[in-house]
């Protein structure tokens, strides 16, 4: 059923004059969608054979070696100007900080992002790369 009229209590018809809503936005139930939603997200196990626990717009994870993965998108993004966020954790150790970052030489494309998970050292040189049980990636565009 197409949305034909917005009804609201307390807002008089015609009082919203210049609403700035992305043309691809839509109302689904009670939520405005399509405006700054995550375009890609994944929660996966990075040890052994990578296994996706939950995801949106992700077809698979490619294991490129220790601490080195490619997140493959179901639907390509419009360009590579997206915002990447990643994190990882190992629940079985007391090590503090893991850095998940795009790979500097293969990194960002419209259909995938290659990521490195590292602890402490320069990720792309191979120092400090680690497989972790919980790896999270989110992309906004």
N, C-alpha and C positions, 0 to 999 in steps of 0.2 A: 504494500500500500504506500503510495507516494505521499510525502508530506506536502499538504496544500496550505496550511495555515498554522502559524505559531500562536498559541494562546497562553497568556500569562496573567496571573492576578497581580495587580499593583502596577503594571506597565500599560499605559494607555497606547492604543494603536497609533502609530506614526511617531512615537517618541524616540525610537532607535532609528536614527537617520543615516549614520555612516558606519555600519558594522563592518569590521575588517575580519572577514572569515575567508579562509582559503577556499577556492572554488571546488576543491575535491572533498571538502568537509561534508559530513552528513550527521544526522541525528539517529542513533541506534538505541532504541529504548529511551533511557534518560541521559545518555552520554553523548557528547559531541565528539565525533571521531574524525580522523584525518588531519587534525591540526596538532602537529608536534608529537604524534604518537611514535613510539619506537618502531622503526622500520624493520629491524632485525634484533632478535635477542635469543640467547641460548644459555642453558645451564648444562654442562657436560662433565663426565668423568674423563680426565686426561691420562689416566694410568692404563697400561696394557693397551687394548684396542679401545680407542675413544668411543664412549657411549653417550648419546644425547638423553638427558633426563626429561627435559621439557624445552620447547623452543617455539619461535614464531618466525616464519620466512627463512627457515634453515633446512636444506635438504640433507646435508651430511657434514661430517668433520673429517678432514684428511690429516693423518698422522705423518708429518714430515721428519720425524726424529724426536729425540728428547726435548721436551718443552717447546716444540715447534709444530703448529697446527694451522690448517686452513679451514675457515668457516665458509661453507658454500651456501649461497642464497638461493631460495626457490625462485624468487622474482628479482631480476636485476634492479638496482637503484638507478635513478635518472642521471646521476653523475657521481664523482668521487669526493665531492665536497661535503662529506658527512662527518658527524661527530662520533668518535669511537670512545668507548669506556670499557675497561676490562679489569677483572680482579680474579684472584685465585687464593685458595686456602688448603692447607693440609691439617686435618683435625688430629692427626696422630703425632705431630711434632710440636715443639715449642718455637720453631723458627718464626720470625716476626713478619717480614714484609716481602710480598711477592709482587712483581711488576708484570702486568700483561700489556704488551704494546704491539703496534703493527710492526711487522718485519720491515727494516729500512730498505732492502733491495727488492723485495717481491711484493710487499705490503698491500696497498689498497687498490681494488678494482671495483667496477660496478657490480660484479657478480660474486665477489668473494673478498675476504680479508685474511691475509696470512698473519698469524700472531706468534709472538714469542713470550713464553712464561719464564721469568728468570728471578733469581734471588741474588741480590747484591752486586753482581758484576755486569759488564757490558754484554747485553743479550745477544747481539748479532755476531760477536766473535766466538760464541760457543761457551764462554765462561758463565757459570751460574745457571744455565738452562736446567729446568726441572719439569718433570711430569707431576701433576698434582691431581688429587681426587676430585676437587671441586674447582671448575673454571667457569667464569661468567663473562659474557660479552653482550654489550648492548650498543646499538647504533641508532642515532637519531638523524633525521634529515628533514 
